[in-house]
């Protein structure tokens, strides 16, 4: 048996140099593919797209999917009623989805048209929206409204929200997302991590893509789209319907824009248990969305408009010069590539690479060759470089089973140490966001900002490990409770710096 194990370890170990070259090449390739995001960061620091005041006021339907949201839905509807947009051009629809409280009653008292749905076998928000669109088609017709807003029941809108979104819609944009702020930002560290995440998405993605006229991603709530998007109904019913809609729209050639001046607020979880449950659902949904949408995005990257459902008409093609069509096709291909990069679960791919090459194959390599002068304090990060100047610890082990075992341990140590260093590096993201978004973040004490800067990197850590768990765990939709009594008037009176 020992001879068999020895032969296996030796055979695997001898492949290390080749596999390490492949490992490094893949890492380099991923780095090159993602380098454009650095330009996004720089552009987002200084610029975002601005829209001129609309020439026309369009007719919209506002859709809200709510399950047992009696605590918050009234405040959302009040904030809608306070919009500076003509109320006769707005109609509010609520789907009270499997409610056991008086959500429907509150919605109707506040002037919304409310449909009640009872289907415990299909629980996601996507199914609720699918049902609601069917009711609208039956009673009004999808084309009765030029555009559709989607909100969650816990949202609150600034008074000029719809006016600003109408500016973007009137400019010809078909799908538009908006500035997502947090009404309970300073309630605790858990809520703050979500709040900073949404702002990071704006600064590192939405703003730059809007300037470059590329497609950004929809993030669950606070977005508007043209009636042509749902001319055949709503069919996005997965755990993360926003990812599915984003990929489907981009694969059809739609550019999803961003309106920085349209601001809304939502409520973030304050319970770690609830946050973990939500993040696990997101992770599972993201994995499923990648499997479902990657083929469409890849087709568009390689073949462009040839496979688009939203093809240009012959008349449109004739009206465009060849150079214009080429640039449009190039932009659509890159937008599909960009969204594919967003959808791809790189954390899973990198974990598999690490386990196979660094843990297994390299450990077998150390079985043959031993470990010579392995630096426990790696200089691959800024913090690691500083610590290396103070501590220089080297590991040396002769070939054999001890080397194999210690090879596994040092591989795990190296990864944990790298993550430890990156934790501190990621704090600078929070510092950057607190500084650059100071005018829009609600007032809070300096002590809280320090605390939230320290805890912020936990958001990405949770996302990474819930993704690993989601690979093997069946995940079902469960409600995220909303309890905040904060109103839009409270936020206005509290003000921002």
N, C-alpha and C positions, 0 to 999 in steps of 0.2 A: 504493500500500500504506500509506504514512504517513497519507494522508487517511482511509483506512478505519479504521486504528488510532485516529486522532484522533477520528473520529466515534463509534467504539465507546466509547472512554474517556470522552468527553464525555457520551454517553447514559447510561452507567452512573453517572458522577459526579453527574448531576442527580437521581438517585433516592436519593442519600445521606440527605437530611433525613428522607424518609419511612421508609427502611429503618432509620435510626438510632432513630426513634421506636418502631418495631416491636421492634428489638433491646433497647431500654431497657424496653419493656413486658414482654417475655418475661423479662428479668432480674428485674424487679420481681415478676412473677408467681411465678417460682421462689422468690424470697426469701420471699414471703408464704406459699406452700405449705409451706415448710420451717421457718417460724418456731416451730411447735409443738415442734420439737426442742430449743429453748432451755429450755422447761419440763421436758422430759425430763432435760436436764443438771442443772437445779436439783433436781428430785425425786431423781434418782439420786445426788446428792451426799449426801443426808441419809436417804433411805428405801429400803427394799426390802420385799417381802412376806414375812411370817413365817407358817410353818405350825405348827399344833398337833401334838403327838405323835400318831401314828396309833393308832386304836383296833383296827385289823386289820392283820395282816401278810399281804401278797399274794404270789402265786406268780409268779415272773418267769423269763424266758429271757434270757440274756445272749448277744448275737451279736457275733462278731468276724470281720471279713474281713481275711485276711492273705495277703500274697504275699512269700515269702522273708523272713520276719520272725523267723528263728531267734535273732537277737541280743536281741530285746526281748519276744517273746510270753510267755516263761516268767515274766518279772518282772510282767507284767500279771496273769497267772493266779495268781501268788503273792499279789498285792495283793487279788485277789477272794477267795481262800481265807481271808484275814485279816479279812474283813468281820464286823462284829458282828451280822449278820443271819442268821437260821436257814439253814444250808446246804441243808436239805431242801426249802426253798422256792425254790432257785436251780438252774438248769441252764444250763451253759455250752455254747454251740455255736460252733465255729470252721469257717469255710470256708477251706481251704488252696487259694488261687486261683492256678492255674498255677505252683505252687511247684517249684523245682528244688533246694531244700535240705530239711532235716529239720524244717520247721515243723510238719507234721502229726504227726510222731513226738513232738515236744516237747509239743504240745497234748494228745495222748492220755495221755502220761505224767503230765501235770499234772491229769488228770481231766476234760478237756473231751471232748465228742462232736465228732468232726472229720469233715467231709465234704471230699473232694478234688474239685476242679473243673479241667478242662482245656479251655479254649476261648480260643484266642489271637485270635479275631476280635472278641470282645466283652470288652474289658479293664477297663472301669470298675468301681469299687467297687459301683456300683448293680447291675450284672449279677451280681456275686458274691452280693450280698444277695438278689437275685431268686431265684437258684439255691438259696440256703440256706433261704429261706422255703418253697420248693417241697418240699425234703427234710423240713422240720419238719411241714408239712401232711400229707405222705405217712406219716411215721413216728409222729407224735404228735397232729397236729391243731392248727391255729392257736389254737383256743379252750382248749387244754390249759394255756395260760399267760395270766394276766390282763394282763400287760404285757411289753414287749420293750425291753431296753436295747441301744443300739448303741455300740460302742467301736472305736477303732483299736488295732492291736497294740502301739503304742508308749505307750499310756496307762498311768497308775498311779492307783489309787483310794485316797483316805483311808479309814480303817477304818470310818467311819460313813456312807460315801457312800450305800449302798443304803438304809440306815435313813432318812436324810434325804429321799431321793427318794421313799421309801414314804410319808412324811408328806404330801408334796404329792399323790401318787397317791390316797391314802386320803381326801384332802379333795375328791376328785372331778375333779381335773385329768386331762385325757386325753393331753396332750402336754407334757412338761416338759424343759427344758434346765437346765444346771448351771454352776457356777463353773469356768472353764477356766484353770488355772494352768500354768506351764511348768517342767519339771524341769531344763532346761539354759539357764535365763534368762541366766545370766552367762557362758555359754561364749564368746560373741563378740557383736559389734554386730548381726550379721544375726539371730541368734536373739532378741536383745533387742527388735528391732523387731516381730517377731511377738508376743512375749510382751506388750508394751505394747498392741498392737492388740487382743488378746483382752480385756485388762482395760478398755480404752477402750470396747469393745462392751458390757461389763457396766455400766459407770458411765454411759454416755450412751444406753443402750437398754434392756437387760434389766431393770434394777432399776425404772426408772420404769414400764415397761409392766406389770410384775408388780403394782405398787402400784395401777395404774389398771385392772387386770383386762383388759388388752388382749393382743394376740398379739405375742410377740416372735419372733425368727427362730432357726431351728436352724442350728448352725454345724459341721456335719460329723461330730461325735462327741460323746459324753457327753450323750446324751439318752434319754428313756424315753417310750414311747407305749402306749396301750391296744391290746388285740388287735383292737378294732373298726376301727382305722386300716388294718389289713392283712387284713381279713376276706376280701378278694378277691385277696390276694397283694400283693407289692411290685412296683411298676411305675416306679420312679424310677431310670432307668439313664443319665442324662446325665452330662456331665463334672462337674457340681455337683449331685448328687442332693439335697443339703440344701436348696438354693434351691427346687428343684422341689417337694419335700415341703412346705416352708413355705408356698409360694403355694397349693398344692392344698388343704392342710389349712385355711388361712384362708378360701379361697374356698368351702369347704364349711361354714364357720361355727364351726370349732374355734378356741379361744383357746389359744395356746401359752404356757405359764407358765414361770417361772424360779424355781429353788430356790437361793438364795444360800448356804445352809449345806452343800450337797452339792458337794464340791470334788474335782476330779481334775487330774492333770498330764499333759501330753504333751510330745513332743520337737519342737523347731523346727529347721529347716535351718540349717546353719552355713556352707554353701558358697553363694557368690553365684550360681554357675551353676545349682545345684539350686533356689535360691530363685526365680530368674528363670523357670525352667522351670515351677515350681509356680504362680507368679503368672500366667503366660501361660495356663495351663490354667484357673485360676480365672476370669480375665478372659473367656476364650472361653465358659466355662460360664455366667457371669453374663449375657452377651449373649444366649446361646441361651435361658436361663431366662426372660429378659424377654420374648422373642418368644413363647415357649410359654405363659407364665402371665399376661401383661398382660391379654389378653381376658377371662379368667375373673375377675380381680380387678376390672376395670372393670364387668363385669356386676353383680358384687356391690355395688359402690359405688353404682350408679345404680338397681338394682332390688332390692337387699337379699335377703331370704330367698326371694323368688319363684323364683329359679333355683338354690337350694342343693340339693345332693344329700342333705345332712344336715338336711332339713326337720324342724321340730317335728311330732310326731304330733298328730292331732286332739285326743286327750286332753290332751296337754301344752299345746296352744293354749287349751283350755278352762280349764285350771288357772291360766293366767296372765291377769292383768288387761291391758286394752288399753294402759295406760301402761307396764306391764312389757314387753310385746311391742315397743312403740315404742322403749323404751330399749335393749332387746336388739338390735333391728334397727339402731339408730343406732350402737351399739358395734361391731357386725359390719361395718357400712359403713366406719366410721373405721379399723378394723383392716385392712381390705382396702386402703384408701387409704394407710395407713402402710407396709404391705408393698410396695405398688406404688411408693411413693417410694423404698424401699430397693432395689428391683429396677431402677428406671429408670436407664439409663446417662447421667447428667447430664453427665459429663465429655465424652462424645462429642457430645451436643447442643450444649454450650457451645463446643466446638472448632469445630464446623460454623458456628455463629453468628459466631464470631470471624473465621474465615477468610473468610466471605462478606461480612460487613459492615465489619469493621475493616480487614482486609488488602486485600481486592479493591475494594469499593465506595468506602471512604474514600480509598484511594490514588488512585482515579480522580477523586474529589472534589478532592484536592490538585492533581491535574494541571490542573484548571480554575482553582482559587482560590489555589493555592500553600499554603505552611505559614507561619503567623504565630504567633510566640511560643509554640511548643510546648514544654512543660516536660518535660525528660528525667527529672527527679527528681519523680515524682508524689507528691502528698500523700494518696493514697487509702488508705494504710496508716499505722499508727503509726510504723513505722520510716522509711517514706518521708517522713512529716512532719518527723521529726527530721533526716533527711539534707537535706531541702529548706532547713532553716534554715542549714545550713552551705554547701550548694552550690545555686546557682540557675543552671541551664544552659538556655538557650532556643534553639530551632531556628527559623530563618526561611529560607524558600526561595521563590523566585519561581515562578509557574505554569509548567508544562511537564513534559517528561519527567524532568528531575532531581527535580522535586517528587514525581512519581509513584513513582520509585525510592526516594527517601528516605522517602516515605510508607509504603512497605512496610517499610523498615528500622526506622523509629521505632515502627511497630505491633508488630513482633517485639520490639524493645527494651522497650517498655512492658509487654508480657506477661511477658518474662523478669524484668524488675525487680520486677513485682508478685509473681511466684512466689518470687523471692529474699527479698522482705520477708516473705511468708507462711511461708517456711521457718523463719525465726527466730521468728515468732509461734507456730508450731506446737510449738516447743520447750516452751512453757508447758504444753501438754497432758501431756508426759512429766513435768514437774516436779509438776504436780497429781496425776498417777497415783502417782508415787513417794511423795508425801506421804500421800495419802488411803488408799492400799492398803499402807502400810508394814508392817502386821501380817501380811499374807499373802504378801508378796514375800520370796523367800528372801534370806538375808543376802548382801550383797556390799559391796565397798569403795566408799567415796564417790567415788573416782576413776572407777570403772566407771559409777557413776550419772551422773556428769558426761558421760562419753563417750557413754553411751547416750541421754542427753538431746539431745546434739548430733546424733547419727546417726538418731534416731527419725523425723524427717520424711521420710527417704528411703523409708520404707515406702509412704507415700501417693504419692510421686513414681513409684515403680516401678509401683504399681497403675494410675496414670493412663496411663503410656506403654505398659504391656503391654495395656491395653484398646485403645489406638489400633492396636497391632500385630495384636491378635486380630481386628479388623474384617476384615483381609485375609488372615490366615494360617490354614491348616488346622492344627488342634491335635488331637493324639491323646493318650490317657492314657499316662503313663509313671510308673513307680514312684519314690517318694521314699524313698531309703534311710534306715534308722534304725539307728544304731550305739551309742547311749548305753547304758551298763551301769548307770546309776543305778537304784536300787530304791526302793520306798516306805520301807523302813527307813533308807536313806541320807538321804532327805528328812526323815524324822522326827528322826533324830539330828542332822542339820545345823540343823534348826529354822528358825524365822522370827523376826524381831524382834518 
